[in-house]
Amino acid sequence: MSDHRHSGATLSQYVLKVHSRCDLACDHCYVYEHADQSWRRQPLAMSADVVRAAGRRIAQHATAHRLPAVRIVLHGGEPLLLGPRVMGELLSELRAALGPHVGVDLRMQTNGVRLSPEFCALFGRFDVRVGVSLDGGPDANDRHRRFRNGSGSYDRVAAGLSLLRRPENRRSYAGLLCTVDLNNDPIAVYEELLRHEPPRIDFLLPHGTWDQPPPRPGGAPAPYADWLTRIYDRWLRDGRPVGIRLFESLLSTAGGGPSLSEWVGLDPADLVVVETNGEWEQADSLKIAFDGVAATGLNVFDHSVDEVAALPAVTRRLQGLAGLSATCRACPVVTQCGGGLFAHRYSTSRGFDNPSVYCADLKAVIDHMSQHPPRPVTAEPPPEGFTISAEHLDRIASAGDDTAAVAELAAAQLELTRLLVRSVAERHAGRPHVGAGWELLCALDEEAPDAVDEVLRHPYIRGWAARCAADGGHTHSGSPGYLAGIAAAAAVHAGLPLSVPVAVQAGQIHLPTLGTVVPSSYSHASAVIDTTADGFVVTTGDDRIVVRHDAPPPTGWLPIRAMRPGLWLEDGDPHRDCHQWKPTDRLDDAGAQEWRERLNAAWRLVAEEVPDRAEGLRIALRTVVPLHAGPGEDTRASTARNAFGTVASTPAPADELAIVLVHEFQHGKLNAILDAHQLVDHDDPRRLKVGWRPDPRPIEGALHGTFAHQAVADQWRVRAIRGDADAPVALRNYRMYRDWTVDAVAQLQGSGALTTTGERFVANIGRSMAGWPH
């Protein structure tokens, strides 16, 4: 059926009601115990025909609107009632119907009583993330979550959670969903949920409307806020050991970030349900309002997602502030609260044009959180002259055009390098070649400052200065005499006629930004470099090497090789061995040419895919260091803490190298920021579980990965949208990197280990991804 009513809205989240019945009889269930009883008309299980039709409709919508990924939640009833065999068939049908070009984030919500090793293996194979409902310990949980014979479900659920906690199943464990019950002690519930080691906890308010309001014992104005804020205060005292979505959402929206949840905030609720019989419906929670409220009259066989998205009832949930009641729009906390869950706004007299029935509670929670914010981490003031403006920090974190911000970073790094070089000169003034080299460098800084800056921007000069300070100048890598070589390189760039005594170290004279002199005789500890307007002459004993800028390199001169304007292949600097993996020795001309071709192709891809980042790379990335690659090994890449403006990598195809350049340069930018601003509490010993590493990461390490993977997700997102031959891979990678980053942002925001500046930085990372498809 053609769509002539499309509103332009897109839907990226789908709930598939794969089974319409449940093996529990929870008395607070919105499906079975509230006004809408349409479940009685549904078949027991979703047929293969419905699965295929739904999958095709979702794929058509995602492809037409170039959505990099969609989120699909298997729901019920109880989805595990399908059994492992039928569940496996359903997942196979769904994957096949979606096709290879749609990225899918598969989830499932279950009561957990039927979780088994067979189900867990199946979820691992199809990459399904499983959320489990649990209301607390045995007494708290079994007050509502009971079997039809009245027996409790806690023991069965706890057994299922023990399976999800196993290392081989841990990736499938999405978290716990807990419905608030004022009869349960909030701290006891919180402690019980923590005992099951969830990646995240969702506390949900029991469903209610203005016609059927939630109970408020004793007429208390905001008892649900009292219950939740007791947990919030304990969560803060515990150092926020686990993500709690409601609190994280309110902290995020307080800083202008994404809501992370449809329960609060103004982010569009772009969700639709496929019923067991194939009918399109609105969100399940609406069923608390009146019978038939969620129905659309459309189905997956005859109607497209575009037609669903065009329905007025659906588009209102996508309108943000404009879709709220006048009372909500005038409220000072509306950007945090967002009017509450849409279903909770219903009344017979005004429909959904009301604030939430939990309005008082949400306001009280928000007020309490604003009065008791997470403990700010105190930070030492950054060194004078090295700070980065707040505007530029925001720009760098926000994944937009950060050209001016990167230029400021590069300028700050140059000043820091100058300070470190001065420190080496002052500390080792009496050592050979140091005093004279420093005196010449200072003179050149007066007469030809651009030439001095050109050399001091070389990434490995700072690394040399740091090593020299660390080991007192007693090793080759930290020899203070190298300062004379730095001055000689600046003299060559200046084109002034000067004579510079330099040290010969390990039989070589390295001139940063220029190349390496290899005299024929190793018997001399020093040499003299005489610079001219068109080159320089190196004299070591009887050995004389004449280097002209416009002539082929003579024997004994190994020049640094340009890969493109402003970018060099650095395979000669003696201080480049500061990466995680060993750099190669100098490549032959054929090897250098191969790198040139790959880098130029990669650079074109970066400019096409993420042009906002390309200019920053052009300004600040100065060298690429080739790393040794073992046979059959994956690409390895690295940055170095004390070497801003470089990336080290093993050889890689251009499309992969483009990712490497963007990814590693993110690490370099963050290293530079950390030189100027403290973003995390360095005394916090905790580690966070992140998706990209099997081992928990320190707070700063998690921040590094989050910032780098934001950029990688963006690049894969663009590739997925372009829809080239590798679109299936791009979609999968986009979904993976986006989920990793969004999850890490939430963990960092919930950690309590960020400084005020760090909180703002991470909030901007999250905000930059808020509009990206799920």
N, C-alpha and C positions, 0 to 999 in steps of 0.2 A: 504494500500500500504506500503510495507516495506521501511525502510529508510536505504540506503547504502551510503549516502553522508553526514552523519551528521558531522558537523564541531567541535562538542564538545561545541559550544556556547549554552547558554540558554537564553530564552526570558521570562521576568516576567511581562511585561506591555502590555496590549491589549486594543485597541480602537474598540468598537463595534458601527458601524454606523447603529443605530437602525431605523432611518428615514432619507431618502435621500433628503427631501425638507425642506424649511424653510419658516416661516411666516414673516420674515423680508427680505429686499432687500438691505443689507449692501454693499456699493460700494467698500469696501476694502476686501471682503471675498475671501479667497484663494480657497474655494471649487467651487464657482460659477463664480468668476470674473477673473480668471487667465487662464493659458494656457491649463490645463487639464480639459476637459469637460466630463469626463466619468460619472459624476453624471446623465447625461441625459439618460444613458442606464440602470440605476439602478431602481428596483422596489421601490415603495413609502416606504414600511416598511419591516423590517426584519421579515421573517416568523418564526414560531415556530421550523420548521425543521432546519433552519440555526442556531437558538439560541442553539438548542440541540447539533447539530454537533460541533459548535464552543466550547461550554462548555466542551464536551467530549474531544476534541483535547487539550484544555488548561489543563484539568485535567490529561490527559495521560502524557503530557510533564512535568507538575509539579510533578507528582508522580514518573515518571521515573528518574527525576533529583533531586528528594527530595527537591524541593523548598518549604520552609515553607509557603509561601504565594505568591499570584499574585495580581497585580492591574488591574482592569478592569474599563475602562471609557466608559460610554454610551454617544454617540455623534451623530452628524448628519452632515448636516441639523440641524434640531431642534428636539431633542428627545421627548420634551413634546407634540409634535403633535400626538403622539400615544394615548394620553388621559389616565386618571388614570386607567381605567379598563384594557386596553391592556398592559399598562406599568406594572401593577401588574402581569398579566399573564406572560409577558416576564421575569420579575424578578424571578417568581416562577420556570419557565422552566430553567432559567440559574442556579439557585441554585441547582435544582435537577440534572441537567446535570453535574455540577461540582462535585457533591457528597460530602459526609461528611468529606473526608480526605484532602481537599484542602482549605487552608485559603485564603480568598478573601477580598481585599480592594476594595469596590465598590465605584465608583465616577460617576459623571455626569457633563457635561458642557452644559450650557443652556444660551439662551439670556434672560430668566427670565420672559418674558411677559405673560406666561401662568401658572406661579406658583400659586397654590391654596391651601387651607387647605387640600383638598383631596390628592394632590400630596405630601404635606409635611408629612402628616400622613403615606403615603405609604413609603416615603424615611426613616422615622423613623423606620418603621416596618422591612424594609430590610437593614437597616444600610447603606444607600447611602449618601455619602458626595457630596454636590452640589456646583459647582463653577458657578458664574454668570458673564456675560460680561457686562461691563459698562465703558464708555469712559469719564465720568465726569458728570457735570451738564446738564441741558436740552439742552443748546446750543451746548456744546461740544459733548455730546452723540448723539444728533439727527442730527449732521452734516453728519454722516455716517450710523448710526443704525436707519433706517427708514422702515416703512411699504411700500408696493408696491404703495400705493396711495400717498406717500410722507409725510405722517404724522409721527411725532416722536414717539419713543418707551419709552422715559425716564419715563413718569408717570407710565406706566404699570410695568416697571422694578422696580421702587422704591417701588411700592405696593408689589411686590413679595418679595423684600428684607425685607420689614417690617414683612412679615410672617416668614422668616428665622431667624429674630432676636428674635422672641418670645422664652421664656425659653424652652418650650416643643420642639422647632424645632432647637435650637441653635446648637446641635451636628451635624445636617445635613449641617450646613453652612460652606463650605470649604474656601470661599474667593471670591475676585473679580479679573477679568481679564480685563486689560485696554490696548487698542492699542494706542501707542503714535501718536499724531497728532501735528505737529509743529504749526498749526494754533490755538491750544488751549493753554491757559496760564497754565504752569505746576503747579504752586502753587494753582491755583483755582481748577484744576483737583484733586490734592492731597487732598485738604481740603474737596472737595465733596466726594471723596471715603472714607475718614475717617468718614464722617458723617454717613455712613451706617454701621459702626462698624464691618468691616470685620476681620476675624481671620488672613488673609494674603492678600497681593496685588501682582499681577503679572503685571508688565509693559512689554508689548511686542512691539518690533519694527515692523513697517508695513513691510509686506513681499516684498522682491525685490531680483533681481539677477543682475549679471553684464550685462546681456542683457537688463534688465528692471530695472535700478537702482532707488532707492527711490529719491524723490525730495529733492534738496538741495537749498533752496531759496538764491539767491544772490551769489551762488557759495561758501557758507561757507564750510570750510573743515570738520567740525564735528558738525553740528547743533543738531543732536540727542543726542550727548554727552552733549551739552550745556543745552538742555531741561531736561535731566535726572539728571545732576549734580545739577541743581537748586533744584530739589526735594530732592536729597541726602543731600545737605547742610541743608535744612529745616528739614529733617527727623532727622539729628543729633542734631540740635538745640532743637527739640521737645523731645529729649530723646528716639528716635526710638520707638514710641508708638505702632507700628504694624509691623509685619514682611513684608518686601518687598523682594521678592524672588531673584531678580536680584542682589540687593546690598548684601543680605545675602550670596548668592552664591559666589560673588567675594570676600567678606571678608573671607569666608570659604576657598576658594582655595588659597587665599593669605597666609594662615597659613598652607597649605598642606592638608586641609580637603576636604570632598566631595563637588561636585559642586552643588548639590541640584536641578539642572535644566539641561535640554538638550541644553539650549541656550548657556551655557558657560561651561568651564572646560573640563577635559579629561575623565570623567566617561563614560563608554559605554552606548550608547543609545539603550537599549534592548527593543524596542517597535515595535509592528506590528499592522496592522489594519485589521479588518474583515469588508468588504463592505456589504451593505444591501443584496446582492445576494449570500453572502458566499465566495466571492473571498478574498484570502489573499493579502494585499497590504502593501507597505511600508508607512512610516509616511505621513500623509495628507499634511504637509507643502511642500513636494516635488512637489506638483501639480502646483506650480508657475513656474516650469522650462520648461516642455514641455508636450504635450499630451501623456498619457500612461506611464509617468515616474515612477509612484508608482506601476504599475502592476507587478505581479510576475508570472502570468500564473498558479498559484496554487489556490486551494480552500479547504474549510474545509471538504468537503465530501470525497475528494480523497487524500488529502495530510496532513501530520502531521506537527506539529510545528517544529520538528527537521529538516524537509525538508526545511521549510522556513528559519530557522536559518542558514542552510548551503549555502544559496544563496550568491554569492560574494557581491552583492549590500548591503545585510544585514550585512554580516560579516565585511565589511569595517567600518560600523558605530559602531562596537564593538571593534575596534583596538586601540582606544585612539590616542596617539601621532603618531604611525606608519601609521594611516590612513589620516594624514594631508598633505597638500602641503609642498614642500621644504621651501617656504617662511614662512609658519607658524612654521615649526619645528625649524627654525633658529631665531624665534622671542623671545625676552627676557620675554614677558608676556604670552607665549603660555600656561603655566600651569593654568593661570587664565582664559584666553580667550577661549582656547581650539579650536580655529579656528572659533568660532561662530556657529550659527545654520547651520546644514549641507545644508539645502536648499538654504541658502543665499550665498553659494560658487559657484553656477552654472554659467557657461558661455558656449555658443555654441562651442567655440574654444577649451576649455580645460575641459569640463565637470565640475565635482565637485573638480577638482584639483586646487583650488584657495583659497585664504583667503576669509573671509566673505566680502560681499559688504559693510558691516558696520565696516570694519577693523579699519578705522581711528576713528570712534566713540567709538568703544570698547576700543581701546588704550587710547583715551582721558579720558574716564570714569575711567579706571583702574589707569591712572596717577593721575587724580584728587583725587581719593579715597586714593591712597598711600600718597599724599601730605596733605590730610585732613582726617586722620584716626579718628575713633571714639575716643572720649575723654578718655584717659587712667585714670583709677581710681587710685589715689595715695594710697599707703598702708604703714602702719607703718612697719618698719623692724622687722622681727620676733625675738624673744629672742635668744640670743647667745646659741648655742648648740641644739636648737629645730628645726632647719630648716630641710626640706626634700630635697634631691638633685633633680635638674630638671629632671635628667634621671629617677629617681624613681617616681616622679610625673607623668611623661609621661607614665610610665609603668602602674601605677595604673589606670589612665584614659583610657588606651587603651585596656582593657579587655583581656590582655595576661597573661603570667606567671608573677605574681607580688610578688613572694615569697620573694625575697631580699628586695623589696620595703616595704612589710608589716613588715619584720623584722626591717627595719629602723624606721618605724612608732612605732613599739612596744618599741624599744630602746628609742626613743624620749619621748614616754609616760611615761616610767619608770623614766627618768630624771625629767620630769615635776612633777611626783608624789613625787619623792625625795625632790624636791624644796618645794612643798606644805607642806609635813610633817615637813620639817625643819622650815618653817614659823610658823606652829602651835606650835612647840616646843619652838621657840624663843619668840613668842607672849605670851604664857601661861606658861612660865617656873616656875612660882610660884604656879601653881595649883597642887593638889594632883596627884601623879603618873606620872606627865609629865616629870619633870626633871630627875628622876631616870630612867624612861623608855627611854628617849632620850639618856642618857648617856650609857645605856646598848646597845641600837641600834647602836650607833656610834662605841662602842667597838666590837660588832659583825661584823660590816661592815669592820673592820680591819682584824678580825680573820677568819670570815666565810662569805665573801661578797655574795656568791651564795645563801646562806640561806636567807639573807636580801632581795636580789633581788626576790627570789621566793615569799616572802610574799608581798613585795611592788608591785608586778605585779598583785596582786589580784584586780579585777576591782573596788571594792567598797571602797578601802582605799582612793583613790583620792576623791570620793564623800563625804566621812566623812570629809576629810580635807577642802573641799570647803564649806560644811555646817558649820563646826566649825568656819571658817573665817567669814562666812556670819552672823551668829547669836551670835558671840562672845563667844561661848562655854557655852550658858545658857540653852540648851536643851539636852535631852538625845541623839538625833541624832547627835549633834555637840559637845559632851563632849570631851574635850581635854584629859581626863584621859584614853581614849581608846588607847592612844599611848603606854601605858604599855602592853596592850594585844597584840599589833603589835610586840613589842619587845619580849614578851614571845613566840609568834608563831615562830619568827625567831630563838630563842634559841632552841625550839623543833626541828626545821629543822636542826640546826647545830649539834644537838646531844651532846652538851657540858653540863657539870654539873653546873647549875646555879640556883639561887634562885631569883624569880622575884615577887615583890608585884604588884598586879593588882587590878583594880576596879571591884566591882560587880555592874552592872547597870541593873535595872529592874529585879533583881533576877537572872541574868545570867552573865556569863563571856564568851565573844565570842573571839575565837582565829582565826583570818582570815586565810584561807586555810586549817584549821584543823577541826573546829567544835565548838560546844557550850557546856559549862559546866553549869549544872543546879543544884546548891547545894540544899540539902534538907532543909536548914534553910535560910530564907530571912532576918535574923536579922543582918547580917554583911555587911558593905559597902566595905570591901576589902578582898582579899584572897592572898595566896602565891602559886606560881607555882614553883615547884622544878623539873628541867629537868634532864633527864638521857640519856644515850646512846640509850636506847630501849623504851623510853616513857617519861611520866611525872606524877607528883602527885600534886593534887590540895587540899589545906588545907584551910577550912573556919571554924573557930571556932573549934568545935569538929568533923566536917564533913571532911572526907578524901576520895578522889576519886583517885584511881590508874588506870592510862591508859597506856596500853602496846600496841605497834604497832602490835605485833604478836598475840594478844589475842582478844576475843570478847569484844565489848564495855561494860563497867560496867554501873550500874545504875547511872544516873546523867550525863552521857557523850553521846552527840548526834553528832557523827562524820559526817563531810561532806562526801558525797557519790560520788565515781567516776562513771562516765557514760562510759568512755573509757579513755585510757591513755592521761593524760593532760587535761581532760575536766570533770568538776564536776557539780553536781546538787546543786545549791545554794538556799536552802530553809530555811536558818537559820541566815544569816548575817543581823544584825539590820539596816544596811544602804542600803539594797537592795530596799527599798520602795521609789524609785526615778523614777519609770516608769509611763507611762501614766495610767496604770491600776494597780489594787491592786494585790500584790503577794500572793500566798497561804501561809498558815502556813506549818510547817514541814509535809511532806508526810509520810505515813506509808511505810513499806518495800515493800508492793505490789505495791503501787503507784510509788515508786522510780524505781522498776523493770520494770514497764510498760514504764516509761520514758526512761530507759536504752535501752530497746528493740527498741523503736521508734527512738531514737537518733542514735543508731548504724545502723539501716536500712536507716535512712535519710543520715547518713554520707557516707554510701556506694554509695547512689545515687549521692551525690555531687561529690565524687571521680570519678564516671563513667561519669557523664554528663559534669562537668566543672573541669577537673583535674588541670587546671592552677590556679584555685581559691582554690582548696582543700588544697594545702600545706600551703597557707597563713592562711586559717582558722585553720589548725592544729597548726600552730605556735602561733597565737595570741588569738584565742577564748578559754577562760579559764572556763567560767561558763555559765550555762543556768538556768534561773530563771522561775519556773512555775508560771503562772498567773491564777487568778480565771476565770473560764469560766461559763457564765450564760447559762441556758437551751436554746438550739436552736440557740445560737449565733455563728457567723462566727469566724474563727480563729483571735485572736488578738495577736499582737507581737509588741515589742518595743525595742529601745536602749535608752541609757541615755547619755546626753552630757558629763558628768564627770565620765563615767565608761567604758573606752575602754576595749574591750575583753569580753563583755557579751552580751547575747541576752535573752530577756524575751518573753515568749510565753504561750498561752493557749495550752492544749493538741491538737495534730493534727495527722492525718495519716502521715506515713513516707514520701510519695511523696510530701505532702504539707509542711511538716516540713523541707524538703530539700530546698524548695524555701525560706522559712522563714529564715533559717540560712544564705543563701547567701544574701538575700535582706537586712536583718538587719545588717549583718556584713559590707555591703557597707556603711550604715549610720555611723557605728562605725569608719570605715576608714576615711570617709570624716570629721567626728568630729575631728579626730586626725590631719588630714591635716589642718583644720581650726585653730587648736591650734598653728600651725607653720607658716601658710601663710594666708594672707588676699586675698580671691578670689573675694569678692564682695564689693561694696560700701555700707557700713552699714547705711549711711545717706540717701540712695535712698528710698523714701517712696512707690514707685510703687509696684503693685502686678501684677503677670502674670496669665493669664488663662491657666490652665493645664488640661489635659484630665483625670487625676486620681482623681481630687477633684472638687466638685461643686463650692467651694469658691476660688477666686483668691488667689495666694500664694505670700508671700514676696519673694524677689529675692533669698535669701539664701535657703528658703524652696523649691523653684522651683529647685534650683541646687541640693539639697539633693534628691528630688524625681527623677530627671533626672539621677543622678549617680546610684541610687539604681535600677531604672527600666531598665537601660542598662543591668545590670547583670541578672535581671529576664527575660528580653526578650531573652538574650543569652541562658538561661537555657531552656526556652520553645522552642526556635529554635532547640536546640539539641533533645529535646523530639519529636518534630514534625518530624525531619529528621529520627529519629530511627523508626518511624512509628509503635509504639506499639498500644495496644487496645484503648488508650486514645488519639490517634493522632488527631482526630477532635477537641478535647478540646485544645490540645497543639497548633494546628494551629491557632485557634481563639485567644488564649491568646498571642501567639507570635506576631500576627499581631497587637493586641491591645497595648501591651507593647512597641513594636517597634515604632508604630505611635505616641504614647504618647511621647516617648523619642526623636524621630527625631524632632517632632514639638517643644518640649521644648528646644532642643539644638538651633534650629533656633531662638526662642524667646529670649533666653539668649544671643546669639550672636548679636541679634539686639537690646538689651536693653540698651547698653551703661553703664551698671551698674557693669561690670566685670573689675577687675584689669588686668594688663598685664598677670600676672600669671593665673588669672581666665580665660582670653580669651584663653590662650594656653591649659588649662585643659579642657575646654568645647570643643574646636576644636578637641582635641584628642578623646573625647567621640564620637563626630560625625564621625570622621575619622574611628574609630573602627567599626562603623556600616555601612560604605559606601558600603561594598561588600555583605551585607546581602540582601537576596531577598526581594522584595516588597510584 
